[in-house]
Amino acid sequence: MSENLAKYKKAFMESLEISDEKALDDLKYNDIDEWDSIGHMGLISAIEDVFEISIETNDVIDFSSFSKGKEILKKYKVEI
């Protein structure tokens, strides 16, 4: 596992209080109670901190799943 993927997974798991790493791959916004609008902003903040980036508003809105997040991060030159 790449270092960036490990950081990305850790941000999800800590922000959304997920204990099963395998559950991440198919995870989508609102699939779990913790990933509501408040949880979403906490997750975005954690990802911004980990990768030292600032995610634009449109990308925050489009960040609808674990997989989509990986695509969005490519725009910020974060390869996962």
MOPAC internal coordinates of N, CA, C and O (Angstrom, degrees):
PM7 1SCF
backbone

  N    0.0000 0     0.00 0     0.00 0    0    0    0
  C    1.4491 1     0.00 0     0.00 0    1    0    0
  C    1.5284 1   108.34 1     0.00 0    2    1    0
  O    1.2310 1   121.28 1   -46.02 1    3    2    1
  N    1.3214 1   115.16 1   133.98 1    3    2    1
  C    1.4615 1   118.95 1   179.37 1    5    3    2
  C    1.5325 1   110.42 1   -69.35 1    6    5    3
  O    1.2310 1   121.56 1   -21.81 1    7    6    5
  N    1.3082 1   114.61 1   158.19 1    7    6    5
  C    1.4667 1   119.53 1   179.52 1    9    7    6
  C    1.5243 1   110.88 1   -62.11 1   10    9    7
  O    1.2310 1   120.14 1   139.17 1   11   10    9
  N    1.3501 1   117.34 1   -40.83 1   11   10    9
  C    1.4600 1   120.43 1   179.71 1   13   11   10
  C    1.5241 1   112.01 1   -65.71 1   14   13   11
  O    1.2310 1   120.29 1   142.06 1   15   14   13
  N    1.3197 1   117.04 1   -37.94 1   15   14   13
  C    1.4674 1   119.62 1   178.03 1   17   15   14
  C    1.5244 1   109.80 1   -65.69 1   18   17   15
  O    1.2310 1   120.24 1   139.52 1   19   18   17
  N    1.3029 1   117.14 1   -40.48 1   19   18   17
  C    1.4652 1   120.75 1   177.80 1   21   19   18
  C    1.5291 1   110.87 1   -61.90 1   22   21   19
  O    1.2310 1   120.45 1   137.31 1   23   22   21
  N    1.3221 1   116.74 1   -42.69 1   23   22   21
  C    1.4742 1   120.96 1   177.99 1   25   23   22
  C    1.5253 1   110.94 1   -64.24 1   26   25   23
  O    1.2310 1   120.89 1   137.92 1   27   26   25
  N    1.3243 1   115.91 1   -42.08 1   27   26   25
  C    1.4686 1   121.83 1  -179.47 1   29   27   26
  C    1.5354 1   110.24 1   -62.30 1   30   29   27
  O    1.2310 1   120.86 1   132.24 1   31   30   29
  N    1.3234 1   115.97 1   -47.76 1   31   30   29
  C    1.4616 1   120.30 1   179.23 1   33   31   30
  C    1.5226 1   111.18 1   -62.51 1   34   33   31
  O    1.2310 1   120.76 1   138.23 1   35   34   33
  N    1.3295 1   116.16 1   -41.77 1   35   34   33
  C    1.4643 1   120.16 1  -179.82 1   37   35   34
  C    1.5225 1   110.97 1   -62.43 1   38   37   35
  O    1.2310 1   120.19 1   139.69 1   39   38   37
  N    1.3406 1   117.25 1   -40.31 1   39   38   37
  C    1.4636 1   120.91 1   178.14 1   41   39   38
  C    1.5262 1   110.20 1   -60.75 1   42   41   39
  O    1.2310 1   120.10 1   135.81 1   43   42   41
  N    1.3179 1   117.42 1   -44.19 1   43   42   41
  C    1.4704 1   121.30 1   177.67 1   45   43   42
  C    1.5240 1   110.95 1   -62.76 1   46   45   43
  O    1.2310 1   120.96 1   130.23 1   47   46   45
  N    1.3141 1   115.77 1   -49.77 1   47   46   45
  C    1.4584 1   120.22 1  -174.21 1   49   47   46
  C    1.5222 1   112.01 1   -64.40 1   50   49   47
  O    1.2310 1   120.37 1   139.48 1   51   50   49
  N    1.3252 1   116.90 1   -40.52 1   51   50   49
  C    1.4652 1   119.73 1  -179.73 1   53   51   50
  C    1.5266 1   111.38 1   -74.98 1   54   53   51
  O    1.2310 1   120.03 1   137.04 1   55   54   53
  N    1.3242 1   117.55 1   -42.96 1   55   54   53
  C    1.4639 1   120.85 1  -177.17 1   57   55   54
  C    1.5224 1   112.43 1   -67.11 1   58   57   55
  O    1.2310 1   121.16 1   140.53 1   59   58   57
  N    1.3341 1   115.39 1   -39.47 1   59   58   57
  C    1.4634 1   120.05 1  -174.83 1   61   59   58
  C    1.5245 1   113.03 1  -105.27 1   62   61   59
  O    1.2310 1   120.75 1  -171.66 1   63   62   61
  N    1.3403 1   116.18 1     8.34 1   63   62   61
  C    1.4568 1   122.11 1   176.92 1   65   63   62
  C    1.5297 1   112.09 1    54.39 1   66   65   63
  O    1.2310 1   121.16 1  -128.28 1   67   66   65
  N    1.3189 1   115.39 1    51.72 1   67   66   65
  C    1.4592 1   122.25 1   178.94 1   69   67   66
  C    1.5225 1   108.30 1  -102.42 1   70   69   67
  O    1.2310 1   120.61 1   -48.05 1   71   70   69
  N    1.3184 1   116.45 1   131.95 1   71   70   69
  C    1.4618 1   119.39 1  -178.79 1   73   71   70
  C    1.5268 1   112.40 1  -102.43 1   74   73   71
  O    1.2310 1   119.82 1   159.05 1   75   74   73
  N    1.3247 1   117.95 1   -20.95 1   75   74   73
  C    1.4649 1   121.50 1  -177.58 1   77   75   74
  C    1.5244 1   110.34 1  -101.94 1   78   77   75
  O    1.2310 1   120.80 1   -74.30 1   79   78   77
  N    1.3301 1   116.08 1   105.70 1   79   78   77
  C    1.4628 1   121.92 1  -178.28 1   81   79   78
  C    1.5271 1   111.99 1   -58.57 1   82   81   79
  O    1.2310 1   120.05 1   147.39 1   83   82   81
  N    1.3314 1   117.50 1   -32.61 1   83   82   81
  C    1.4656 1   121.79 1  -179.11 1   85   83   82
  C    1.5202 1   112.00 1   -65.35 1   86   85   83
  O    1.2310 1   119.76 1   156.28 1   87   86   85
  N    1.3231 1   118.06 1   -23.72 1   87   86   85
  C    1.4622 1   122.43 1  -178.62 1   89   87   86
  C    1.5312 1   111.82 1   -72.73 1   90   89   87
  O    1.2310 1   119.95 1   166.13 1   91   90   89
  N    1.3054 1   117.70 1   -13.87 1   91   90   89
  C    1.4621 1   121.18 1  -174.48 1   93   91   90
  C    1.5261 1   113.56 1   -70.20 1   94   93   91
  O    1.2310 1   119.99 1   139.57 1   95   94   93
  N    1.3145 1   117.63 1   -40.43 1   95   94   93
  C    1.4621 1   121.56 1  -170.84 1   97   95   94
  C    1.5282 1   114.23 1   -53.08 1   98   97   95
  O    1.2310 1   119.89 1   140.62 1   99   98   97
  N    1.3105 1   117.81 1   -39.38 1   99   98   97
  C    1.4653 1   121.63 1  -178.10 1  101   99   98
  C    1.5263 1   112.85 1  -102.85 1  102  101   99
  O    1.2310 1   120.13 1  -172.49 1  103  102  101
  N    1.3229 1   117.36 1     7.51 1  103  102  101
  C    1.4571 1   120.98 1  -174.52 1  105  103  102
  C    1.5275 1   111.93 1   -69.68 1  106  105  103
  O    1.2310 1   121.43 1   -46.52 1  107  106  105
  N    1.3424 1   114.87 1   133.48 1  107  106  105
  C    1.4620 1   121.79 1   178.07 1  109  107  106
  C    1.5247 1   109.14 1  -127.45 1  110  109  107
  O    1.2310 1   121.47 1   -22.98 1  111  110  109
  N    1.3188 1   114.80 1   157.02 1  111  110  109
  C    1.4660 1   122.05 1   177.68 1  113  111  110
  C    1.5221 1   109.67 1   -51.75 1  114  113  111
  O    1.2310 1   120.43 1   -45.95 1  115  114  113
  N    1.3032 1   116.79 1   134.05 1  115  114  113
  C    1.4655 1   125.79 1   179.57 1  117  115  114
  C    1.5259 1   114.03 1    71.33 1  118  117  115
  O    1.2310 1   119.37 1  -173.46 1  119  118  117
  N    1.3387 1   118.81 1     6.54 1  119  118  117
  C    1.4714 1   120.60 1   174.41 1  121  119  118
  C    1.5278 1   110.81 1   -67.12 1  122  121  119
  O    1.2310 1   121.23 1   147.75 1  123  122  121
  N    1.3240 1   115.25 1   -32.25 1  123  122  121
  C    1.4652 1   120.58 1   178.66 1  125  123  122
  C    1.5194 1   108.17 1  -125.17 1  126  125  123
  O    1.2310 1   120.72 1   -25.18 1  127  126  125
  N    1.3196 1   116.23 1   154.82 1  127  126  125
  C    1.4702 1   121.02 1  -177.80 1  129  127  126
  C    1.5192 1   112.67 1   -58.41 1  130  129  127
  O    1.2310 1   120.48 1   145.28 1  131  130  129
  N    1.3239 1   116.69 1   -34.72 1  131  130  129
  C    1.4640 1   120.55 1  -176.87 1  133  131  130
  C    1.5263 1   112.74 1   -68.33 1  134  133  131
  O    1.2310 1   120.31 1   155.16 1  135  134  133
  N    1.3325 1   117.01 1   -24.84 1  135  134  133
  C    1.4693 1   119.06 1  -179.88 1  137  135  134
  C    1.5205 1   110.11 1   -96.87 1  138  137  135
  O    1.2310 1   121.97 1  -113.93 1  139  138  137
  N    1.3190 1   113.84 1    66.07 1  139  138  137
  C    1.4579 1   121.28 1   172.39 1  141  139  138
  C    1.5287 1   107.06 1  -102.11 1  142  141  139
  O    1.2310 1   119.73 1    13.16 1  143  142  141
  N    1.3164 1   118.13 1  -166.84 1  143  142  141
  C    1.4676 1   120.02 1  -176.40 1  145  143  142
  C    1.5321 1   112.30 1   -62.67 1  146  145  143
  O    1.2310 1   120.40 1   142.26 1  147  146  145
  N    1.3202 1   116.84 1   -37.74 1  147  146  145
  C    1.4705 1   120.27 1   178.70 1  149  147  146
  C    1.5280 1   109.78 1   -69.64 1  150  149  147
  O    1.2310 1   120.45 1   133.57 1  151  150  149
  N    1.3166 1   116.75 1   -46.43 1  151  150  149
  C    1.4585 1   121.43 1   177.99 1  153  151  150
  C    1.5167 1   111.66 1   -60.74 1  154  153  151
  O    1.2310 1   121.06 1   145.29 1  155  154  153
  N    1.3441 1   115.57 1   -34.71 1  155  154  153
  C    1.4638 1   120.88 1   179.82 1  157  155  154
  C    1.5274 1   110.65 1   -62.38 1  158  157  155
  O    1.2310 1   120.74 1   134.62 1  159  158  157
  N    1.3096 1   116.19 1   -45.38 1  159  158  157
  C    1.4608 1   119.39 1  -178.86 1  161  159  158
  C    1.5344 1   111.03 1   -67.80 1  162  161  159
  O    1.2310 1   120.20 1   143.77 1  163  162  161
  N    1.3172 1   117.23 1   -36.23 1  163  162  161
  C    1.4653 1   120.12 1   175.29 1  165  163  162
  C    1.5211 1   111.70 1   -64.12 1  166  165  163
  O    1.2310 1   121.00 1   139.86 1  167  166  165
  N    1.3321 1   115.70 1   -40.14 1  167  166  165
  C    1.4622 1   121.03 1   178.21 1  169  167  166
  C    1.5222 1   110.71 1   -64.18 1  170  169  167
  O    1.2310 1   120.46 1   132.84 1  171  170  169
  N    1.3234 1   116.72 1   -47.16 1  171  170  169
  C    1.4703 1   121.26 1   179.54 1  173  171  170
  C    1.5294 1   109.61 1   -59.45 1  174  173  171
  O    1.2310 1   120.47 1   135.95 1  175  174  173
  N    1.3120 1   116.71 1   -44.05 1  175  174  173
  C    1.4649 1   121.16 1   179.64 1  177  175  174
  C    1.5286 1   110.69 1   -61.56 1  178  177  175
  O    1.2310 1   120.46 1   137.30 1  179  178  177
  N    1.3224 1   116.72 1   -42.70 1  179  178  177
  C    1.4714 1   120.41 1   179.49 1  181  179  178
  C    1.5258 1   110.72 1   -63.77 1  182  181  179
  O    1.2310 1   120.37 1   138.08 1  183  182  181
  N    1.3223 1   116.89 1   -41.92 1  183  182  181
  C    1.4653 1   120.92 1  -179.99 1  185  183  182
  C    1.5309 1   110.34 1   -66.35 1  186  185  183
  O    1.2310 1   120.77 1   138.76 1  187  186  185
  N    1.3286 1   116.13 1   -41.24 1  187  186  185
  C    1.4698 1   119.74 1   177.51 1  189  187  186
  C    1.5329 1   110.44 1   -60.89 1  190  189  187
  O    1.2310 1   120.36 1   137.43 1  191  190  189
  N    1.3179 1   116.92 1   -42.57 1  191  190  189
  C    1.4606 1   121.13 1  -179.85 1  193  191  190
  C    1.5268 1   111.56 1   -65.44 1  194  193  191
  O    1.2310 1   120.59 1   134.19 1  195  194  193
  N    1.3224 1   116.47 1   -45.81 1  195  194  193
  C    1.4682 1   121.26 1  -176.84 1  197  195  194
  C    1.5291 1   111.30 1   -62.33 1  198  197  195
  O    1.2310 1   120.59 1   137.10 1  199  198  197
  N    1.3267 1   116.47 1   -42.90 1  199  198  197
  C    1.4678 1   120.03 1  -175.16 1  201  199  198
  C    1.5348 1   113.48 1  -100.70 1  202  201  199
  O    1.2310 1   120.68 1  -176.89 1  203  202  201
  N    1.3298 1   116.31 1     3.11 1  203  202  201
  C    1.4654 1   122.35 1   178.44 1  205  203  202
  C    1.5281 1   111.25 1    52.35 1  206  205  203
  O    1.2310 1   121.45 1  -126.51 1  207  206  205
  N    1.3376 1   114.83 1    53.49 1  207  206  205
  C    1.4594 1   122.21 1   178.16 1  209  207  206
  C    1.5202 1   108.90 1  -131.01 1  210  209  207
  O    1.2310 1   120.91 1    -9.68 1  211  210  209
  N    1.3150 1   115.87 1   170.32 1  211  210  209
  C    1.4589 1   122.19 1   173.25 1  213  211  210
  C    1.5247 1   106.86 1  -125.14 1  214  213  211
  O    1.2310 1   120.50 1   -64.97 1  215  214  213
  N    1.3094 1   116.65 1   115.03 1  215  214  213
  C    1.4594 1   121.92 1  -176.07 1  217  215  214
  C    1.5290 1   109.36 1   -85.94 1  218  217  215
  O    1.2310 1   120.98 1   -51.53 1  219  218  217
  N    1.3238 1   115.73 1   128.47 1  219  218  217
  C    1.4611 1   121.79 1  -178.82 1  221  219  218
  C    1.5249 1   110.80 1   -67.41 1  222  221  219
  O    1.2310 1   120.88 1   -26.30 1  223  222  221
  N    1.3237 1   115.93 1   153.70 1  223  222  221
  C    1.4574 1   122.53 1  -176.47 1  225  223  222
  C    1.5247 1   112.62 1   -54.17 1  226  225  223
  O    1.2310 1   119.70 1   134.62 1  227  226  225
  N    1.3253 1   118.18 1   -45.38 1  227  226  225
  C    1.4682 1   120.46 1  -179.85 1  229  227  226
  C    1.5264 1   111.29 1   -60.61 1  230  229  227
  O    1.2310 1   120.33 1   143.55 1  231  230  229
  N    1.3139 1   116.98 1   -36.45 1  231  230  229
  C    1.4544 1   120.58 1   178.94 1  233  231  230
  C    1.5252 1   111.52 1   -73.55 1  234  233  231
  O    1.2310 1   120.04 1   147.19 1  235  234  233
  N    1.3218 1   117.52 1   -32.81 1  235  234  233
  C    1.4631 1   121.07 1   174.98 1  237  235  234
  C    1.5286 1   109.16 1   -61.20 1  238  237  235
  O    1.2310 1   120.92 1   137.41 1  239  238  237
  N    1.3163 1   115.85 1   -42.59 1  239  238  237
  C    1.4680 1   121.24 1   179.78 1  241  239  238
  C    1.5286 1   111.02 1   -67.81 1  242  241  239
  O    1.2310 1   120.26 1   139.39 1  243  242  241
  N    1.3286 1   117.10 1   -40.61 1  243  242  241
  C    1.4734 1   121.76 1  -178.53 1  245  243  242
  C    1.5276 1   112.91 1   -75.22 1  246  245  243
  O    1.2310 1   119.56 1   166.15 1  247  246  245
  N    1.3060 1   118.45 1   -13.85 1  247  246  245
  C    1.4611 1   123.88 1  -176.42 1  249  247  246
  C    1.5352 1   107.86 1   -73.42 1  250  249  247
  O    1.2310 1   120.94 1   -99.07 1  251  250  249
  N    1.3210 1   115.80 1    80.93 1  251  250  249
  C    1.4674 1   121.31 1  -169.25 1  253  251  250
  C    1.5248 1   114.55 1  -106.90 1  254  253  251
  O    1.2310 1   120.43 1   176.37 1  255  254  253
  N    1.3165 1   116.78 1    -3.63 1  255  254  253
  C    1.4628 1   119.63 1   179.46 1  257  255  254
  C    1.5238 1   109.54 1  -161.01 1  258  257  255
  O    1.2310 1   121.47 1   -12.67 1  259  258  257
  N    1.3165 1   114.79 1   167.33 1  259  258  257
  C    1.4618 1   120.79 1   176.33 1  261  259  258
  C    1.5224 1   110.14 1   -58.48 1  262  261  259
  O    1.2310 1   120.57 1   135.97 1  263  262  261
  N    1.3293 1   116.51 1   -44.03 1  263  262  261
  C    1.4714 1   121.67 1  -179.39 1  265  263  262
  C    1.5247 1   111.69 1   -67.67 1  266  265  263
  O    1.2310 1   120.38 1   135.65 1  267  266  265
  N    1.3197 1   116.88 1   -44.35 1  267  266  265
  C    1.4648 1   120.92 1  -179.79 1  269  267  266
  C    1.5301 1   110.10 1   -62.37 1  270  269  267
  O    1.2310 1   120.40 1   143.64 1  271  270  269
  N    1.3048 1   116.84 1   -36.36 1  271  270  269
  C    1.4645 1   121.04 1   177.79 1  273  271  270
  C    1.5148 1   112.26 1   -59.86 1  274  273  271
  O    1.2310 1   120.53 1   140.70 1  275  274  273
  N    1.3343 1   116.59 1   -39.30 1  275  274  273
  C    1.4661 1   119.91 1   178.13 1  277  275  274
  C    1.5250 1   110.33 1   -63.71 1  278  277  275
  O    1.2310 1   120.21 1   140.62 1  279  278  277
  N    1.3306 1   117.20 1   -39.38 1  279  278  277
  C    1.4693 1   121.19 1   177.53 1  281  279  278
  C    1.5266 1   110.77 1   -64.01 1  282  281  279
  O    1.2310 1   120.90 1   134.77 1  283  282  281
  N    1.3112 1   115.88 1   -45.23 1  283  282  281
  C    1.4680 1   121.02 1  -178.62 1  285  283  282
  C    1.5298 1   110.62 1   -62.55 1  286  285  283
  O    1.2310 1   120.12 1   139.49 1  287  286  285
  N    1.3150 1   117.37 1   -40.51 1  287  286  285
  C    1.4677 1   120.10 1  -178.34 1  289  287  286
  C    1.5139 1   112.80 1   -63.71 1  290  289  287
  O    1.2310 1   119.98 1   152.99 1  291  290  289
  N    1.3129 1   117.64 1   -27.01 1  291  290  289
  C    1.4786 1   120.77 1   176.30 1  293  291  290
  C    1.5285 1   110.79 1   -58.83 1  294  293  291
  O    1.2310 1   120.85 1   144.88 1  295  294  293
  N    1.3237 1   115.98 1   -35.12 1  295  294  293
  C    1.4616 1   121.58 1   177.82 1  297  295  294
  C    1.5318 1   111.67 1   -60.24 1  298  297  295
  O    1.2310 1   121.18 1   152.00 1  299  298  297
  N    1.3278 1   115.34 1   -28.00 1  299  298  297
  C    1.4684 1   121.90 1  -178.57 1  301  299  298
  C    1.5298 1   111.15 1  -100.48 1  302  301  299
  O    1.2310 1   121.52 1  -162.39 1  303  302  301
  N    1.3427 1   114.69 1    17.61 1  303  302  301
  C    1.4557 1   122.98 1   177.29 1  305  303  302
  C    1.5333 1   112.88 1    62.26 1  306  305  303
  O    1.2310 1   121.30 1  -146.54 1  307  306  305
  N    1.3230 1   115.12 1    33.46 1  307  306  305
  C    1.4616 1   121.99 1   173.58 1  309  307  306
  C    1.5184 1   106.77 1  -108.50 1  310  309  307
  O    1.2310 1   120.58 1   -71.93 1  311  310  309
  N    1.3159 1   116.49 1   108.07 1  311  310  309
  C    1.4688 1   121.37 1  -179.97 1  313  311  310
  C    1.5193 1   109.35 1   -90.22 1  314  313  311
  O    1.2310 1   121.17 1   -53.61 1  315  314  313
  N    1.3161 1   115.36 1   126.39 1  315  314  313
  C    1.4650 1   120.66 1   179.85 1  317  315  314
  C    1.5070 1   108.98 1  -120.04 1  318  317  315
  O    1.2310 1   120.10 1   180.00 1  319  318  317

